[in-house]
Amino acid sequence: MEQYGLRGGAGRRGLGRIGWAAAVTAGCAAAALAVGPSWAVRHPVPHPELGAVAPGAPQASTLPAVVAAPSRSHLEVVRIDPDPAPPGGTTTVHAFVANEGPDTTASPFTVTVTLPNGVTADPPFYPADCKVVAGGRQVRCVFGPGLKEGRSATALVPVLLSEDVPLGILEGGSVEVHSADDPGGKGHRQPFDIKVVETGGGD
């Protein structure tokens, strides 16, 4: 498995939602902690300033920026429930997004993690420039273009459970992806549950 992503030889024909989840179980979450690849630019690189301009031509500040046309890539969120945690404890949300192709992404995409009640974001995040928004209810991460077909990107969002959160299954969390390349369709949002256990408890 490559750093910070999966490579499926057959793209969406070879890996469906079950295949992605199985691959994650095999260890992709751990690989996401590695240094991100060269494509994972958090913000689009600014268009370089133009140097000399021919007489009578518009000034550089008035020239239109070059914007890539959207690709035919399909981004899908794969559901991964965080590890169980006790009241007052911490766990990590793995926001796992796969490109099922057929194209490489040509536009940035935004991954938004919505937290359930009783849970707060507990940075640092991965990528480090993820932002807490919506009054603390969401964490938003932006990835640059260049995610190839059959590969994935993962945002890691550590969270802190309230001391008074009840034992059981904590619902209401979700991971969602938005991109100009893939404005509609299925698989853009998946819920996640957090299992609240006694201190020292587990599965």
MARLOLO-788670 format. One record per residue (C-alpha): x, y, z. Coordinates in steps of 0.1 Angstrom, whole numbers, padded with zeros to 4 digits, always signed. Each point is the difference from the previous one (the first is absolute). Example, Ala and Ser with C-alpha at 12.3 -4.5 7.8 and 13.67 -1.06 7.14 Angstrom:
% MARLOLO-788670
+0123-0045+0078/+0014+0034-0007/
This chain:
% MARLOLO-788670
+0000+0000+0000/+0013+0034-0009/+0003+0029+0025/-0032+0017+0007/-0021-0019-0025/-0009-0032-0017/+0006-0011-0035/-0025-0023-0016/+0010-0013-0034/-0035-0002-0013/-0014+0031+0016/-0037-0001+0008/-0003-0032-0019/+0023-0018+0025/-0008+0018+0032/-0035+0007+0012/-0010+0013+0034/+0006-0034+0016/+0035-0002-0016/+0010+0034+0013/-0012-0008+0035/+0019-0032+0000/+0032+0017-0011/-0004+0026+0027/-0004-0028+0026/+0033-0015-0014/+0019+0031+0011/-0008+0031-0021/-0009+0020+0030/+0036-0004+0014/+0015+0009-0034/-0019+0033+0000/+0023+0012+0028/+0029+0000-0025/+0010+0031-0018/-0025+0008-0027/+0009-0004-0037/+0009+0028-0023/-0036+0003-0014/-0015+0008+0035/+0004+0038-0003/-0024+0014+0025/-0008+0032-0020/+0003+0006-0037/+0034+0015-0010/-0006+0037-0008/+0003+0008-0037/+0034+0015-0006/+0003+0037-0007/+0007+0009-0036/+0032+0018-0008/+0002+0021-0031/-0033+0010-0017/-0001+0011-0036/-0009+0037-0006/-0037+0006+0001/-0007-0034+0016/-0020-0002+0033/+0020+0003+0032/+0009-0032+0018/-0026+0006+0027/-0028+0001-0026/+0009-0032-0018/-0023-0029+0007/+0013-0028+0021/+0004-0034-0017/-0025-0024+0015/+0001-0037-0008/-0032-0016-0013/-0017-0024+0024/+0010-0036-0004/-0022-0031-0002/+0011-0013+0034/-0024-0015+0025/+0009+0006+0037/-0015-0023+0026/+0001+0000+0038/+0007-0034+0015/-0015-0005+0034/+0024-0006+0029/-0012+0001+0036/+0026+0014+0025/+0014-0023+0027/-0020-0002+0032/+0007+0025+0027/-0011+0006+0036/-0018+0032+0013/+0027+0027+0001/+0023-0020-0023/+0012+0005-0035/-0003-0018-0033/+0007+0009-0037/-0024+0005-0029/+0015-0014-0033/-0016+0020-0028/+0009-0024-0029/-0008+0012-0036/+0006-0022-0031/+0002+0011-0036/-0019-0026-0021/+0010+0017-0032/+0001-0002-0029/+0021+0032+0001/+0025+0016+0023/-0016+0029+0020/+0006+0033-0017/-0015+0022+0028/+0005+0003+0038/-0024-0020+0022/-0012+0008+0035/-0005-0027+0027/-0024+0011+0028/-0002-0020+0033/-0032+0007+0020/+0003-0010+0037/-0028-0015+0021/-0012+0018+0031/+0022-0005+0030/+0032-0001-0022/+0024+0028-0007/+0030+0003-0024/+0034-0006+0017/+0028+0012-0023/+0026-0004-0014/-0017-0013-0032/+0014-0016-0031/+0004+0018-0023/+0011+0027+0024/-0019+0028-0017/-0035-0015+0006/-0023+0026+0015/-0026-0002+0027/-0032+0016-0012/-0038+0002+0007/+0005+0010+0036/+0022-0030+0007/-0024-0026-0015/+0020-0006-0032/+0036-0004-0011/+0007+0009-0036/+0031-0012-0020/+0009+0011-0036/+0020-0022-0023/+0015+0011-0033/-0006-0015-0034/+0019-0030-0013/-0015-0030+0018/+0002-0028-0025/-0026-0027-0008/+0002-0028+0026/+0018+0021+0026/-0013+0015+0033/+0006+0028+0024/-0006+0000+0037/-0005+0028+0025/+0006-0009+0036/-0021+0019+0026/+0007-0008+0037/-0031+0006+0022/-0006+0003+0037/-0031-0015+0016/-0018+0019+0027/+0003-0013+0036/-0038-0004+0002/-0006-0017-0033/-0020-0032+0007/+0013-0035-0007/-0013-0016-0032/+0000+0010-0037/+0005+0037-0007/-0017+0009-0033/-0002+0032-0021/+0035+0001-0015/+0007+0001-0037/+0027+0005-0027/-0008+0018-0032/+0019+0009-0031/-0006+0029-0025/+0017+0007-0033/-0006+0019-0032/+0011-0032-0018/-0028-0020+0016/-0029+0023+0010/-0027-0027+0002/-0004-0037+0003/+0001-0027+0027/+0025-0007+0027/+0009+0036+0009/-0010-0004+0036/+0003-0028+0026/-0010+0000+0037/+0022-0013+0028/-0007-0012+0035/+0022+0002+0031/-0003-0028+0025/+0002+0015+0035/+0014-0026+0024/+0011-0002+0036/+0035+0011+0008/+0024-0027-0011/-0028-0016-0021/+0001-0009-0036/-0019-0020-0026/
